[in-house]
Amino acid sequence: MSRLDDELRNAFKRQQPPADFSARVLERVARQPETRPSLWQRLSALVETPKMRWVAIGVTAALLIAIGAAQYSRLTSKAVDDTGKLSQVVPPPQEKKAAVKPAEIDSLISHPNAVVVPKKHTLSLKRHQLAAARVEKAPEMKSEAEAAKDKLMLALSIASSALNDAQKAVHDDGLKP
Amino acid sequence: MVGWEGTIALNNATGARLDDRIERSALGDQLAFEQIVTQHQGMVFSIACHFLRDRSLAEELAQEVFLSLHQNMHSIKSPEHLTFWLRKVTSHRCIDQSRRLKLRPTVSLEDVAEPAASASENDLFLSEMLRRVVDTLPEKARMVVILRYQEDLEPTEIARVLDMPLNTVKSHLRRSLSMLRDKLSRTLGEVTL
């Protein structure tokens, strides 16, 4: 510690304001219009109490469980739906000879090499292709469902341990005087 | 006789009391707020006074800081946070005020009056001279010196209060001290500082 340090400490010693300083501050505070804390501030203040914090954790855990269960049931129902489709593979629709419309005759005259496929047939073909693609994807979706199930089980175990902790904390708080 | 255990217990009790005051003040207890003001007014006023070198301006600024504290009482988490918040707000307001009013003295370092008597004979005069020399520093460097020597803060704490990189704080301190040393050794001659 050099002498300069000591001298600086001495030079910058704390000073006291006038005696009525705090009274004047309070006077100004009283003159000020009361500012209401925002909704967010009130909410965060509410959650800050230990009991409410644990309740919030419990509610969050319950919500997570509900969301997870919904997601899981959606995935399993989809998988079941696709497996059902696998058993009743729809045969591709037969291409029927449809009556050629006058407009199509005109286009045939102008483009003799063009193949005309009726609109109805293209739609059913597309549907069939989509169904086939789904059937192809079925094992993939099954594995996805398995993975989701594993994740859900993990989330459930975490949530249940959090709930246990919350319950214990609330119980402990209740025991405190 | 109070041993170290007693001192710790006393500090804990003081902290708990202040914690309680903060909580009550956030809920609108004016008495608790007044106690907080009384406890911290010296710190806030001194930072402002040393920085602005004007008691009435410093008082005005300190009052504004406490008004702002009253509005933000709900965001204060602990006694340490309260002290940090007050130092931070006061420092930033002082720097803003100084820039706004162009309070920085136009006198150069060379114009600062040299003491007629030796330092040992006249400590008050030396202190005043030191304050005047510090007054010639740029705003941030001045605040660094004030926080270092008035509040006894470490460079890391000063960096946090002023939102400044640690190395900048250190270089401000180094440069300010070497400037002060130069000035004082020229003035005091053989006295080593």
Contacts between the chains, C-beta under 8 A, distances in Angstrom:
chain1	res1	chain2	res2	distance
A	2	B	193	6.1
A	3	B	191	7.7
A	3	B	192	7.3
A	3	B	193	5.1
A	4	B	177	6.6
A	4	B	180	6.3
A	4	B	181	6.0
A	4	B	184	6.9
A	4	B	193	4.1
A	5	B	149	7.5
A	7	B	119	7.7
A	7	B	126	6.1
A	7	B	127	7.0
A	7	B	130	6.0
A	7	B	184	8.0
A	7	B	193	7.4
A	8	B	130	6.1
A	8	B	134	8.0
A	8	B	145	7.1
A	8	B	148	7.8
A	8	B	149	4.2
A	8	B	180	7.5
A	9	B	149	5.2
A	9	B	152	7.6
A	10	B	123	6.8
A	10	B	127	5.6
A	11	B	126	7.6
A	11	B	127	3.8
A	11	B	128	7.6
A	11	B	130	4.2
A	11	B	131	5.3
A	11	B	134	7.8
A	11	B	149	7.3
A	12	B	46	7.8
A	12	B	50	5.6
A	12	B	131	7.4
A	12	B	134	7.9
A	12	B	145	7.6
A	12	B	146	5.9
A	12	B	149	4.3
A	12	B	150	4.1
A	13	B	46	7.8
A	13	B	150	7.3
A	14	B	42	4.8
A	14	B	43	6.5
A	14	B	46	4.3
A	14	B	150	6.4
A	15	B	42	7.1
A	15	B	45	6.5
A	15	B	46	4.8
A	15	B	49	5.5
A	15	B	50	7.8
A	16	B	41	7.5
A	16	B	42	5.4
A	16	B	45	7.1
A	17	B	41	5.3
A	17	B	42	7.3
A	17	B	45	4.0
A	17	B	58	7.8
A	17	B	59	5.8
A	17	B	62	6.3
A	18	B	59	6.9
A	21	B	37	7.6
A	21	B	41	5.4
A	21	B	45	7.1
A	21	B	59	6.8
A	21	B	62	7.3
A	21	B	63	7.6
A	22	B	34	5.5
A	22	B	37	4.4
A	22	B	38	5.1
A	22	B	41	6.2
A	24	B	63	6.4
A	25	B	34	8.0
A	25	B	37	5.3
A	25	B	41	7.9
A	25	B	63	5.3
A	25	B	66	4.6
A	25	B	67	7.1
A	26	B	30	6.4
A	26	B	33	7.4
A	26	B	34	5.8
A	26	B	37	7.4
A	28	B	63	6.0
A	28	B	67	5.8
A	29	B	30	7.5
A	29	B	33	7.2
A	29	B	66	7.9
A	29	B	67	6.4
A	29	B	70	5.1
A	32	B	67	6.7
A	32	B	70	7.7
A	32	B	71	7.9
A	35	B	71	5.5
A	37	B	74	5.6
A	41	B	74	5.7
A	41	B	75	7.8
A	45	B	26	7.9
A	45	B	74	6.0
